[in-house]
Amino acid sequence: MSCYQIYFSPTGGTKKVLDLISKPWEEFPIESIDLSIPTTNFSNYSFQEEDICFIAVPSFGGRVPEIAVKRLSNMNGEQALAVIICVYGNRAYEDTLLELKTVLEKANFRCVAAIAANAQHSIMQQFGQGRPDEQDQQQLLSYGEKIKEKLEQDTNYQSISVPGNPSYREYYGVPFKPKADKNCTCCKLCAKQCPVQAIRLENPKITDHRKCIACMRCVSICPNHARNLNPLMVSVSVQKMKKYCTTRKENELFL
């Protein structure tokens, strides 16, 4: 048996959650597969029936990020067991788990457990600030232990049921995109690490807004803090989202 972490985590929040959930499997070597690396040929990945794959994505407007769907769809699960995880910024995850489960089953994975977890919102960081906090960490560790116990005791693996609407909600993306300011030194780090190659390597001050998915990777890794969103537009969005995101949302386990 081999264990894998397969994740799309542009700003690190999803990976932080994934590490907590997979911690009970530390006795096994765990291979990491980062879905944000655009130069990877994901069709080269094929698994075995006894493998366990922890597959984690953020929720973008209640959906799996389209680029993650494409890259996961290129893999061959070969009936490997999948623990699926969606991470959201204290609003709602809506159809994310259902879409992720459907994508993975088409790729020949068996989805045997699922988790919806909270992390700090990648754009409006006042929502879910500091999460996963200590309470979350303890809970997510316990989720991992419960999943491990179940998989060790019950080999009659059944497909789990998760919430969501099979028609999926419409997602049109974020209407504002990060831009470089005068502090940009053209170090090209953002261009090299953009998951969708929306930033020009020859001139990283230029972003292709048609490609950009506002994942905030470029903002989070810029050593000079030279990439930002329009603060007025973010402020307007915060006011719109406040009533949905202020109350603490709890993590959920599906076994």
Number of C-alpha atoms within 10 A of each C-alpha: 11 15 21 19 19 21 24 24 23 26 18 14 22 25 21 15 25 28 16 19 26 23 16 18 14 10 7 12 11 17 12 13 16 18 23 19 18 16 10 12 11 19 12 10 12 12 22 15 15 13 16 24 25 23 23 28 28 33 23 24 20 22 24 24 20 12 16 21 17 13 18 23 18 15 20 20 24 16 18 23 25 25 26 26 27 27 28 27 26 23 22 18 24 19 21 30 28 23 22 24 26 15 18 22 17 14 17 20 26 25 26 22 27 27 23 24 26 30 25 21 22 23 17 17 13 15 23 23 16 13 20 22 14 10 9 18 16 13 20 26 18 16 24 23 17 17 21 15 12 15 16 9 9 9 8 7 13 12 16 14 15 19 13 17 12 10 8 14 14 9 13 9 14 13 9 14 19 20 19 20 13 8 11 17 14 15 14 18 15 24 22 17 18 21 26 17 18 21 25 16 17 10 12 20 20 14 19 13 15 8 12 20 24 21 23 19 21 27 23 16 16 18 15 12 14 19 23 16 16 11 9 9 11 14 12 10 13 17 10 11 14 14 10 14 19 13 12 12 16 11 18 14 17 16 17
